[in-house]
């Protein structure tokens, strides 16, 4: 028998509503005031047999973590963690008790937010011309120069916002991507997101007109544990 582990939690004062996992309801295995959110009899090898099984398992893992996160702070585990016995889980909680309690205290009433920056296309008047001959070549050259200037300003705006965000959120995690694609940054902020949505986000958008900015719902802090 193996035990699949979704997350670690500090036992809340009231009982948690435990969701269904990959095959059955998840359960808590506890050590003092810590608990592992687990599901018994899950074989990592079995759920990786086909792409369909693997995808469903990954989605279920994320769903379980999110449902628990809506009720209490947690340390979410990446997909694919399992322990052979209950004793192994208890020993793990015992050995890491102080570290996990400290982390859970730091994460209390906080959530991860993903901010996406989608590049705005150049103005349409830069994209076409009805000129012919030399006038066409000149217009094409001017259009190219304008597009280059637009892209340069676009990159500069993003770098300015990146520096501004890092000043306010030093732990922000930026995802690398190729030029011209949507950029992402992960922030750890208070679950009450009013400051972020009503003050910071509008300020960033005003400073970053060559990008469309969108904010995710509160997410488990995968990038901050």
C-alpha positions in Angstrom: 0.0 0.0 0.0 1.4 3.4 -0.9 0.1 6.8 0.1 -0.1 9.7 -2.4 0.4 13.1 -0.8 -1.2 16.3 -2.1 -0.1 18.8 0.6 0.8 19.5 4.2 -1.4 21.6 6.4 -1.5 23.0 10.0 -4.5 21.4 11.5 -7.2 24.0 11.6 -9.5 24.6 14.6 -12.5 23.3 12.6 -12.5 20.1 10.6 -11.7 20.3 6.9 -14.2 19.2 4.2 -12.0 16.6 2.4 -12.7 16.2 -1.3 -12.6 13.1 -3.5 -9.2 12.3 -4.9 -8.2 10.2 -7.8 -10.1 7.2 -6.7 -11.5 7.8 -3.2 -11.8 10.5 -0.5 -8.6 11.9 0.7 -7.7 11.6 4.3 -5.4 13.3 6.9 -2.4 11.6 8.4 -1.3 13.7 11.4 1.7 14.3 13.6 0.9 16.7 16.5 -0.4 19.9 14.8 0.7 19.0 11.3 -1.1 16.8 8.7 -0.5 15.3 5.3 -3.4 15.3 2.9 -3.2 11.8 1.5 -4.9 9.2 -0.6 -4.2 5.5 0.0 -3.5 2.8 -2.6 -2.5 5.1 -5.5 0.3 3.8 -7.7 2.4 6.4 -9.5 3.2 3.8 -12.1 -0.4 3.0 -12.8 -1.5 6.6 -13.3 1.3 7.1 -15.8 0.3 4.2 -18.0 -1.5 6.3 -20.5 -1.5 10.0 -21.4 -5.3 10.1 -20.5 -4.7 8.7 -17.1 -1.8 11.0 -16.4 -3.7 14.1 -17.5 -6.7 13.2 -15.3 -4.4 12.5 -12.3 -2.7 15.9 -12.7 -6.0 17.7 -12.9 -7.3 15.9 -9.9 -4.2 16.7 -7.9 -4.6 20.4 -8.7 -8.3 20.3 -7.8 -7.7 18.6 -4.4 -5.0 21.1 -3.5 -7.3 24.1 -4.5 -10.3 22.8 -2.5 -8.1 22.4 0.6 -6.5 25.8 0.0 -9.9 27.4 0.0 -10.3 26.3 3.6 -6.8 26.7 5.1 -3.2 27.6 4.4 -1.2 24.8 3.0 2.1 23.7 1.5 1.2 22.3 -1.9 3.2 19.5 -3.2 4.1 19.0 -6.9 2.4 16.2 -8.7 3.8 12.7 -8.1 4.8 12.5 -4.4 4.1 9.2 -2.6 5.2 7.5 0.6 5.3 3.7 1.2 3.8 3.7 4.7 2.0 5.8 7.2 5.1 5.6 9.4 7.2 7.2 6.7 4.8 10.1 6.4 4.7 10.6 10.2 8.5 10.5 10.3 8.7 13.0 7.5 6.3 15.4 9.4 8.3 14.9 12.6 11.7 15.6 10.9 10.4 18.7 9.1 8.0 20.0 11.7 9.7 23.3 12.5 10.4 24.1 8.8 6.8 23.4 7.8 5.3 25.3 10.7 7.4 28.3 9.9 6.4 28.1 6.2 2.7 27.8 7.0 2.9 30.8 9.4 4.5 32.8 6.6 1.8 31.7 4.1 -1.1 32.4 6.5 -3.8 34.5 4.7 -1.7 34.7 1.6 -2.2 33.4 -1.9 -0.4 33.2 -5.2 -1.5 35.4 -8.1 -0.4 35.0 -11.7 -0.3 38.3 -13.6 -0.2 37.9 -17.4 1.2 40.6 -19.8 -0.1 40.1 -23.3 1.7 42.2 -26.0 -0.4 44.7 -27.8 -0.1 44.6 -31.6 1.4 47.7 -33.4 -1.1 50.2 -34.6 -2.9 49.1 -37.8 -1.6 52.1 -39.7 1.9 50.6 -39.4 0.9 47.4 -41.1 -0.1 48.3 -44.7 0.5 50.8 -47.4 -1.0 51.3 -50.9 2.0 53.2 -52.3 3.9 51.9 -55.3 7.5 52.1 -56.6 10.0 54.2 -54.6 7.2 55.5 -52.5 6.3 51.9 -51.5 9.9 51.1 -50.6 10.2 54.3 -48.5 6.9 53.6 -46.8 8.0 50.0 -46.2 11.3 51.2 -44.6 9.4 53.8 -42.5 6.9 51.1 -41.4 9.8 48.8 -40.4 11.4 51.6 -38.4 8.2 52.4 -36.7 7.6 48.7 -35.8 11.1 48.5 -34.4 10.5 51.6 -32.3 7.2 50.2 -31.1 8.8 46.9 -30.1 11.7 48.7 -28.4 9.3 50.8 -26.3 7.2 47.6 -25.6 10.3 45.9 -24.2 11.3 48.9 -22.2 7.8 49.2 -20.7 7.9 45.6 -19.6 11.4 46.0 -18.0 10.2 49.1 -16.1 7.2 47.2 -14.8 9.4 44.3 -13.9 11.6 46.5 -11.8 8.5 48.2 -10.2 7.0 44.8 -9.3 10.2 43.5 -7.9 10.5 46.6 -5.7 7.0 45.9 -4.2 7.2 42.1 -4.4 10.9 41.0 -4.1 10.0 37.3 -4.2 8.1 37.7 -7.5 8.8 34.8 -9.9 9.0 35.7 -13.6 8.5 33.0 -16.2 10.9 33.1 -19.1 9.4 33.2 -22.5 10.4 34.2 -26.0 10.0 37.7 -27.3 6.5 38.7 -28.5 4.8 36.1 -26.3 2.6 36.6 -23.2 4.7 37.0 -20.1 3.8 35.8 -16.6 4.8 36.8 -13.1 3.8 35.0 -9.9 3.2 37.1 -6.8 2.6 36.1 -3.2 0.1 38.6 -1.7 -2.6 38.8 0.9 -5.7 36.8 0.1 -7.7 40.0 0.4 -6.6 41.3 -2.9 -8.2 44.7 -2.9 -4.9 46.7 -2.8 -3.6 44.7 -5.8 -6.7 45.1 -7.9 -7.7 48.6 -7.0 -4.4 50.3 -6.6 -1.4 48.5 -8.0 -2.8 46.8 -11.1 -4.3 50.1 -12.5 -1.0 51.9 -11.9 0.9 49.1 -13.7 -1.5 49.2 -16.6 -1.2 53.0 -16.9 2.6 52.6 -17.0 2.5 49.7 -19.5 0.1 50.7 -22.3 1.8 48.4 -24.9 0.7 45.4 -22.8 -2.7 44.1 -21.7 -2.5 43.0 -18.0 -4.8 40.3 -16.4 -4.9 38.9 -12.9 -5.7 35.3 -11.9 -7.9 34.1 -9.1 -6.1 33.4 -5.7 -4.1 30.2 -6.2 -2.2 27.8 -3.9 1.4 29.1 -3.4 3.2 26.5 -5.6 6.0 28.9 -6.5 6.7 30.0 -3.0 7.4 26.8 -1.1 
